[in-house]
Amino acid sequence: MHCIFITRCYKATNIQTIKDNLKEVLHVDGVRRHTFTHIILADLTRGMMNLEDVTAFDDFTRTVSLLTTEKGHRDEYQTKAIDDYLKVFKEKDCFRTYVYILDDDNQITPDFLTALDACADGEPDAVVFKVYGHPDWGGIELLDRDAVGSVDWSNMLIRLDVMKRLKVYTIGADSQKSDGLFFEKMKREGCRIKFLNQICGRYNALPKP
């Protein structure tokens, strides 16, 4: 299984810590059970970092920086930029590939490997799990109520072709609600969603940059 981690940031403060967290979790006794790519989606519109701040982390194989230099007035959280990036993947690239939005103050836990294993088991459209910091998010009751405010990107691993088709950006919507709105899109489309009652992530684990 391959995972694309997307880290949105407007400062580079926590990037090395996140890179270290990914390496620690995804290399068990030096063995990789899953492959991954780490995309740093740097928001330059806020004027709090420059090109060199973020490209310093590039290794051009596993870690790649992408830059946002303009965005819509309701798109504070770079949702359109995520969709634009995912356009580069062709249908053949989507096979056994999932996307996880790992924002710059969050982390994954060792049980994230369990979530990736769940992706490999039947390749559901999404795997939803629990996170430290918000135990009320990510439950199966999301299927019966409005998901806005009850789920976060930190709860969800989404198959690449599903994210490309449904899109993270919603025209006219506040991008802060994009996670819940995306979950509602999956419900309307009848997507196959697997729920895990395990903590696989840490919400707000790192200091705000």
C-alpha positions, 0 to 999 in steps of 0.5 A: 500500500502507498500513502500520500501524506499532505502537510499544509503549512504557513511556517516550516516550524514543525516540518522536521518533527513531522518527517521524523514521526513518519519515518519512526512509524512507517519503519518498523525494525528497519522494515517498511510495510508500506511506501509513502510520499510526503508532500509539503503544501506551503502557503506563501500567501501569508508572508510568513515563510519563503521558498527556501524555508520549505524547499530545504526539506526536499529530497526529490524522492520521498519529500516534495514541496509545493507552493501556494502563491494565491487562493480564494478568499474563502479557501484559507486552508488550501483545499483547491491547491490539494485538488490541483496537486492530485490532478497530476496522478493518472488513473494507473497511479491510483492503484493501491494508493491512499491520501492522508492530510497530515497538517502541520500540528498533527502526528500519526501513531504506531497504530496508523499501520493498522489503518494502512493494513485496513486499506489493503483489506478490500481497498475500501474508499476510505478508512476512518479512525479515532485520534487523540485530542478529539475522541468524539470524532470519527465514529460510525454514527457519522453515517446518520448525522451531518459530518461537519464538525464531527470529523476531521481530515486527521480521522480519514485515509481516503483512496486517491481516485475517490479524492480526485473524483469528489474533490476537497474544494467545494465552491462557495464553502468555508474551507474550514468545513472541507473535511465534513463536507467531503465526508458528506460527499462520500455518503451521497456517493455511496462510498465504502467506508471502513471504521476502526475503533482505534487511535491512529493519529494525534490531533494538535499534537505539536505546538501551533507554528 
